[in-house]
Amino acid sequence: QVQLVESGGGLVQPGGSLRLSCVVSGSTFNITGIGWYRQAPGQQREWVALSGSVTTYRNSVKGRFTISRDNAKNTAYLQMNSLKPEDTADYYCNAEGYISGWYRTYWGQGTQVTVSS
């Protein structure tokens, strides 16, 4: 079984920074893509940044957020700078790939980010 554990969320003032981490552990998992998503209260979950064959960002976070991966540590990161109140949400990590040739996708439990003065 594959597990994803996010950390790094918290309360930050507007203009501040946070770095989220996502550790992937468990069965041999050939990861083909890692993504960060977020869900604000009363809103649908939306993608924020995706890292696979290409790296893409939601328009509202371009230039402020950076997704990265450390394959040796099985860890993905989301560096968030110049945070805005509208970035407030629960942030989730998603990993997709193959186990024994079968496509699988997994989600973490989420980490809360609050941007407020």
N, C-alpha and C positions, 0 to 999 in steps of 0.2 A: 504494500500500500504506500502511496506517495502522500506526503504531508507538506503543506506550505504554511509557514509561520511568518506573519508580518510583525514588524515592530517599528518604533520611531515616531509614532504619532504623538500629538499633544496639543497644548494651547500655545499659540504664537501670536504676536502682534502683527498687524498689517505691515508689509514690507520685510518681514522676517523670513527665516529659512528653516526648513526641516529636511532631514534625509530619512526616507523610509527604506527599510530592508525587508527582503523576502527570502527566507532560507528554505530550500527545497531538499527534502530528505525522503528516504524510503527505498523502494524497489528500483532496480536499474531502469532508468527513465531517460530515453533519448529525447531531450528537450529540443523542440524545433522553434518554439516561440515563448516569450514571456511578455505579459502585459500587465499594466496597472489600470484599474478601473476605480470609479468612485460613485457613491450614492449619497446624495443629500437628503435630508428629511423630506418625505413626501414626494420625492422625485424618483425617476427610474435610474437604474445603474447605467453609467456611461463610460465609454473608454476614454483613457487619458493619454496613454503612451504605449506603444507596441514595439517590441524588439524581436525581429525574426530575420528573414532574408533582407528586409529593409527595416528602418526605424522610422516611425511616424508619430506625430503628436497632434493632439486636439488643437484646433486653432487658438483657443482661449489660453493655452498654456505654452505655446511656442515661444521660445526665447527665455522662458522662465524655469521650465522643468527639463530635467535630463534623465533619461533612463540608461542604466548601464548594467553590465553583468560581470561577475567574477566566476567563471566556470570552475576554477579550482576549488572555490568555496561553495559552489552550488547556491550562490546568492545573487539576487537581483536588487538593484537600488533604484530609488526615485529621488533625485535631488530636486527640491522645490525651493526656488528663490522668489523674491518679490511677491510674497504671498498676499492674496486679497481675501476679503471676507467671503466672496463668492466661491473660494476654493474650499470652504468648510464642508466636510463630508466624511463618511467612512470610506477609507481607501482599501481596495482589495487587490491582491496579486493573483494572477492566473498564469498557469503553465500548461502548455500543450505539447504533445509529442507522441512517442511510440514506446510501448512496452511489449516485447516479444512480437513486434510487428503489428500490434493493435493500437489504433489511435485512441488517445486518452486526453482528457482535460481536467485540471484540478484547480480548486479555489482555496485561498486561505480564509481565515476567519475575520479578517479586516482589522484595521487600526484607525482610530478616530483622529481627525485633524480639525482643529477649531482655530479659525483666524479671527481674532477679535481684540479690540483695545479695552 
